Amino acid sequence: MLEGSLQVFTHIALMLVAFAIGERFELRELRSSAQTLIRVSAGEGLFTLVLVAVGVGVTAYLMGVGGEGTGMVQAVAIGLICASIAVATAPAATLIVMRELGARGALSRLVLSDVVVNNVLSISLFGIMVTAAQVLLGTGGQIGFAQVLAPVTETVLSLSLGIVVGLACDYIVHRLTRRDNVLIVSLAAILFVGGFAGTMGLSSLLAGVAAGFAIVNRDRRDVRAFRALNDFEPPIYGIFFALAGVQLHLQGLLAAGMLGAVFVITRAVGKYFGAWLGGHIAGIKPRQASSLGLALLPQAGLAIGLAYLVREDPTLAPIQTVVINLVTVSIVINELIGPSLVRLAVLRAGEVTAPERPAAASLPRPEPETAEAGVEKEVEVAPWSQRKLQPPERTNACVLIALAQPASVRALTRLGTLLGHYYGASPIAVRVVRPEEQQDYWNEVGEQETIQMFRIAVHEADTLGYKLHTELETHEEIAEGILRTARDHNAQAIVLGYPHSPRSHRFAEIADGVVRGADCLVVAVKFAGPLAGGRLLIPVTQVQDMDVVRPVLRALGAVAEHTITLLRLMPPECGTDELRQAEEEVQSWCISRPMAGELSIQAVAAESRVHRILEAADDHHVLIMATHPEGGLRQAFFGSLAREVAQQINRTTLLVHRGQAMCTSNGSERQPQPADRPN
């Protein structure tokens, strides 16, 4: 009954583990440690592969495992297949121990990331070694090019399947609010990807890792799917380890004898010293480098699966019994001592934290206010009550204000003029029309609307002390018309306004076109209520985002002090020390680049970045976010956190883009310089 009826729980447990491991493979977090991960993975993977292949192969030959005449060939085949299986590390045991300890830190992230990498390597190497063993044993028939590439093809297709399912899961989960619904969708996704991968002959483990990877690397980083599954996992893991015990037979352990001991010892030596050498080359502290290998010894799920494939492959019949016995010995020993060594490694690294506190319930968000159909309500702008600004005597630069609808002219002009004052540039208002529209453009309605918009803009700039220039541009593409005007006048920034009516898709195309071609800052503004600037919320996912939004903050702060909240969004597994370190990092940035206003810095561990920002925005008037120029497949995969927030929030929102053309051919960035003069 255990080996038959309940076997499905093994697959479910492996998919839960794979999905959870994918969460740990966040590119943004790993980018700074990518070289370290590559060196550690290469070191322990290569050492383990070579030591096990040589040790097991030589011992098998000396013991005469293959019998007379064919002993050498069979010994080499045994060594190659066992070596590929030895590279794998049990993700379940490693992950569960770290969760129980609340392990958070550089070593914990590196170990879990390395587990992902060496399991991918193990699966790929296993396919290659099976092909080599079939050639050596003469049981594989004709070996063609397609058969040699089969492991690579399987890996690519498995990862692709997982990414597609992960993106679909993220799309649905992000629109759910109840935790039980999140659990149902998440569980359905991983069961589907595992079952479909198995049906297609792909690696369900790699597909599950890729699904988790796709979700956690979305820019909005909604990880509630992982948190919902956490409560579902314990009984499944209990059944999984019970079923793993069913596969361990005493007769097989005794039969492995000396060869099994060699397999276990060479694997342990390869993992420990390979990880130590890779960590040493990567510059890891000696104490942490010596702990890496200890955390990589557990072996269970994947090794059991690969041994099962050996048992089911008739072409490997001459060596099946030996390989299965060796893997069984390794699993028994490493599952008995491995989790304790993982615990020891985490304790030595000092990365044990207190148990997580339950996350606070999400606050209800106000529904967006909608104007009456067909009516665009003008954005309210408080009268200018301060003294007029002093324009520069002479300037060859401008801040371009792109006008499209009368409702937002005053608000856009004020923002554009303040930015112009910050840069020491002249504000210019432009309206772009297409050639086919211009043919009958100067009819009574079109002419009066344009004149009225320019009149409002000129008056608003005049109240601030600036003379506004206006232009009407004709171009087939609105974005290109804006860019041409910007280039002609040496624009330091371009200000765009989201439409009030439901034309955001068209506006997004225009905004994307401007960002792709701009060599200056691009500020896209979504107005929701009056333009009030008392409390500003600045959410950032990395400190570099502050450099993007700083010109806007300085421009607003040049005329009035604001209360500014810098919200540093961190992964949900971050502990108190990491949150404090993140706050100190932001604080250091603020000290080196002062801003006018009362600053409040908060680092928060967020399960869903979008929901956390929406909660914080309830106490603020204006939201300012940095976004980065990404398009095509990259944006389709990673998405845009800033745009997600802008679509859902009921607050005036400024999305600050750093134009793609700001980067020169040598990789440096063109940075517009503010005017060096008193306000």
Protein Blocks (a to p, Z undefined) as FASTA:
>chain_A
ZZmmmmmmmmmmmmmmmmmmmmmmcfklmmmmmmmmmmmmmmmmmmmmmmmmmmmmmmmm
mnomnoghjlmmmmmmmmmmmmmmmmpccfklmmmmmmmnopacjklmmmmmmmmmmmmm
mmmmmmmmmmmmmmmnopnopadfklmmmmmmmmmmmmmmmmmmmmmmmmmmmmpfbfkl
mmmmmmmmmmmmmmmmmmnopafklmmmmmmmmmmmpmklpaklmmmmmmmmmmmmmmmm
mmmmmmpcfklmmmnmmmlmmmmmmmmmmmmmmmmmmmmmnopafklmmmmmmmmmpcck
lmmmmmmmmmmmmklmmmmmmmmmmmmmmmmmmmmmmmmmmmmmmmmnopaccddddddd
dddddddddddehiacdddddddfbdcddddfbdcbdcddddfbfklmmmmmmmmmmmmm
mnopacdddddddfklmmmmmpmklmmmmmmmmmmmmmmmmmnopacdddddddfblklm
mmmmmmmnopabdcddddfbdcklmmmmmmmmmmmmpccdcdddddedjddfkbccdddf
bfklmmmmmmmmmmmmmmoccdddddddddfkbcfklmmmmmmmmmmmmmmmcceddddd
dddddfblklmmmmmmmmpfbdcddddddehjllmmnopfklmmmmmpccdcddddddfk
lpcfkopacddddddddZZ
